[in-house]
Amino acid sequence: MKNKKYFTAVKFLFYGILIINLMLIFISVNRSSMVVLIFSQITFILFICIAWLLIKRTFSDFFTNLFVMMDKMMNQEAVTTYDDIDDTYISQIYHQLNRLYDVLQMQQSSIEKEKSKVQSFVSDISHQLKTPLTNLHLLQEALKQPGILREEYRDCLEKQGKQLDKIDFLIRALLKTSQLENGLIQIQPRETSIGQTILSALEGILVPAEKKDIEVYYDNTTDYIVLHDPKWTSEALFNVMENAIKYTPQNGKLTILLNRTEKYIKISIRDTGIGIPPADLSNIFIRFWRGNTNISEGNGIGLYLCKQIITLQHGYILVNSTVNSGSEFEIFIPL
């Protein structure tokens, strides 16, 4: 760097003039020569003037470069990176400014990502709420019609109740998802029965399974003590089972199997439903993704929330599916 050259020149000049002055002072004292003494002082003053000019030039360049760098930082333009650091304070200041700029850029990038995530989240909520709210408005208008029959009135009220249930479920699911994503709810694993967690999840799907005459099979004679969060793991398993019931036709079957591998507990949830096309398998855990299906009950949150919960417990999920033959979700929880 140019600044280092200036400082090196000043350093050598200082030591050189200092040595010359000491020699001249020594000579003038021994020989009582006033001329030599005056000459030594003149050279010392000359050194001070030259050193002052060099240092002034150095700091002038430094502050000019500093102001240019700060302007570029404020305008978010590319800043020159100084990879080589010498022993001067100016070089170290440049280096620290580059580090500060990198940190600010990373923070800005993180803020932009969070902003984009929030915008996407709000957009998704608006899209999901639009349909039930539109239906509620239509049903409200139907109820205002004069001469509406009692049966039609009750039917509209029942449909309104279903739409309100959808909105309530959607908001609760979105709240859980948001809390998990932002760390507001912490997974709290403890050593407890994985069999009881599965049974807790099963309780929530027995009634809808019975309505569709779907046989539910689970052999609870085998159980393991596993480090997991029973509440949230039950929520994840319930979401998979609920999906299986939704996409399995009348008189189908849901099978839950529990096995142990060397490092994991594997929970297999197998149904005889409509299956998932191979092209859609990579998308099923994306939030609000539902695929091309005529079944309108789903909202695309359950599987996304399931993956979040299992991932936070250092587990993973595998999916095998055949169209019109059913799907199998294998959930692995580490021992």
N, C-alpha and C positions, 0 to 999 in steps of 0.2 A: 504494500500500500504506500501511496505517496506520503501520507502522514508519518509513517514509520521512518522513511528516508529523511524527512525533515528532523525528526527527533534524534536520529542517529548522527546527523550532521552537527546538530547543536551539541550533542554529547561529546563528540570528538573535538569539536572546536573549543568547547569549554576546557577539556583536559589539556589540549595543546596550548591554549593561551595561558592557562594556569601554570603549566610547567615553564613556559617561556618567561612569564612574569616573575616566578620565583627565582629563576636563573638571573634575570636582569636585576632584581632587587638585591640578590646576593652579590653580584658583580659591583653594583653601585655602592653598596655598603663597604665592601672591601677596598674599593678604589676611591671612595668618597666622590663619586661622579654623579652630579645632579642631573646631567643630561640623560644618562642611562635610566635614572629613576623616573624622570618625566616621560621618557619613551615607553617605559613599562606600564605606566598609568594610562598613557594614550592607547596602547594596544589593548588594555583591559576594557577601557571605555568603548573602543571600537568593537570588541567582542560583544559587549552588552547590546550595542546597537544592532549588530548583525543577528544576534540571538533573538532580540525582540522582534525584528522583522520576520525571521523564520517562524517563530512561535505565532505571531500575528497571522501570517499566511496559513499556518496549519489550522488554527482555530477558525479562521474565516472559511476555509474549505470545509472544515468539520460541520460548522453550523449551517452552511449552505446545503451540504448533503443531507444533514439532519432534517432541515425544513422540507426539502424535496421528498425525502422518505416519508415524513409525516403526512404531507399532502397526498402522496400515493396511497398511504394507509387509509386516510379518511375517504378517499375516492374509490377504495377497494380495487386499486390497480396492482399489477405485479410489482413486487419489491425485490431489489437486488439482494441476493443472499451472499453473505461473507462466510465462506466455509473455513478459511484460515484465520486463526485467532493468534495475534502476537501478544507481547507483554505490555502493550500500551493500554491506557484506560479508554482511549477513543475507540480502539478496536473492540474492546470488551463491551462498550456501550452499544456499538453497532450490532454485535452479536445478541445482546440482551433484547434490543429492540426487535430484531428478527424473530427471536423466540416469543416475545410478547405478541407480535403480529400473527404468528402461527397459532398461538393459543386463542386469540380473538377470532381468527378465521374459523377454527374448529367449533368455537362456541356459537358463532353465527350460523354455521352449517347445521349444528344441532338444533338451534332455535328454528331454522327454516324447516327442518324435518318434522319437529314437533308441531309447527304451525300447519304444515301440510297434513299431518296426521289428524289434527283437530278438525280441519276443514273437511277432510274425507269422512271423519266420524260424524260430523254434523250433517253432511250430505246424505250419508247412509241412513241416519235416523229419520231425516225428512222423507226419504224415499220409502222407508219401511212403515212410517206412520200414515203416509198419504192414503193408502188403500182403505184401512179400517176407518179412518176419519171421514173419507168420502162416503163409505157405506153407511156410517152413522148419520150423516147429513141426509142421505136419500131415505133412510128409514124414518128419520124425524119428519121429513116432508110427507111421507106416506101416512104417518100417524095423524097429521093435521087435516087429512082429507075428510070432508063431511060424509057422513053415512057409512063409515068404515065398520065392518062387521066385527063382533067380539073375537071370533077365531083369528081374523086377520090382525086384529089389534094385539092379541097374545103372541101371534107368530112374529110380528115386528118387534115386540119387546124381547122375545127370546133371541132373535137375531142380533138385536142391540147388545144384549148381554154377552153374546159370543164375541162380538167385535170389541167390547170393553175388556173382555178376558184376554184377547189377543194383544191389545195395547198394554195391558198390565204386565203380561208375560214378557213382551218385548222390552219394556222399560226396565223390568227387573233383570232380564238377561244382559241388557246393555250396561246397566249399573255394575253388575258383577264383572263383566268383561273389562270395563274401564278401571275398576278398582284393582283388578289383578294386574293389568298392563302398567298402571302407575304406581304399583307397590303399596297401595293403600290397604290392601288385605294381604297378609303374610301367610304363606303355607306353613303350618305348624305340624310337622311329622312327629309321630310317636309310635312306639312299639305296641301294636294292637292287632286284633284279628282281621284279616282281609276278608274272611268269610262273612263276618258281620257287616262289613262295608258293602259287600255284594248284595246281601239280603236287604239292607237299607235302600239300595238303589232299586231293587226288584219291587219293593212295596209301592213305588210310584207308578209302575206300568202294569200292574196286575189287572186293574179295572178296565183300562182301554184294551188290553189283550183279551179279556173275557168278552167284551162287547163284540170283538171281531172273531171270536172263537179261535184264537191263536193259542196253541199249546206252548207253555213255558216250562222248560226243563232245566233244573239246576241240582246237581248232586252236592249237598252240603255236608257230606260225611268227611270230606277232606278239607282241612283248614291249615293256615300258616300264620304265624306271627310276623308281621312285616312292618318296617319303619315307613309310615305314610300318614298323611292327613286324612282321617276317615271321612270328615265332612265334605271336603272338596273332592276327594277321590270318588265318593259316592255320587256327587254331582256330575262328575265326568262320566262315570259308568251309566248313570241314569240317562244322560243325553244320548249316548250311543244306543241304549236299549229303547228309548222313546223313538228315535229315528227308525230303528228296526221295526217297531210296531206300526209306525205311520206308513212305511213303504212295503209292508207285507200284506198281501190280500187275505180275505176271509179263509179260515181253516188252515192257516199257515203254522209255522213252528219257530220258536225262539229257543236256542240252546246256549247255555252258559257253562263253560268248562274252566276249571282251575288246575293249573299245572305248575311245577317248579322246574326251572332249568338251573344251570350251574351258578349263574349270577343274577337271575331275575325270577320273579313270579309272573307267569303269563296268564292273563284272563282273556279267554276267547269268547266272543259274542257273535253267534252265527244265526242268520235268519234265512227264510225261504222267500224273500221278497223279490222285488222287480230287478234288483241288481244295479250296478253302476257301470256305464260304458268305460272302456279302457282309457279313452281320451279325457275323461272327467276325473279320474282317480287322483291326479296331481292337484286338483282344484278344490276337493271337498272340504279341506280344512281352512279355506279362505273365508274370512268373515263376510256374511251375507250372500255367499255364493250358493245357488240352489240348483243349477243345471237346468236341462230341458225336461221338465216333468209336468204332468197334468195335476199332480197332487199339490194343493195350495196350502196345506197346513203348516209346512215348514217355513222357517224364517232365516236359515243359514247362519245361525249363531251357535247352536248346540255343539256341533263338531269342532268349531273354532275354539270355543270355550274349553272343550274336552282336551284338545291338544295343548292349550296353554297350561292347564292344571297338571297334566302328566309331565310336560316338559319341565315345569318348575320343580318337579320332584325327581328330575334327572332320569325320567323314563322315556319311552317312545311308543309309537303306534304303527302297526303294519296293517294293510288292508288288502284283502283278496276278494274279488267279486266277479261274477259271471252274469251277464244280462239274462233276465227271466229265470235265473236259478238261485239267486240269493247272494248275500255278502257275509264276510267274516272279518271282524275287527279284532286284532290281537294286541292287547295292551300289556306292555312290559313295565313292571315296577322293580327297581333294583332291590336286592336283599340287603 
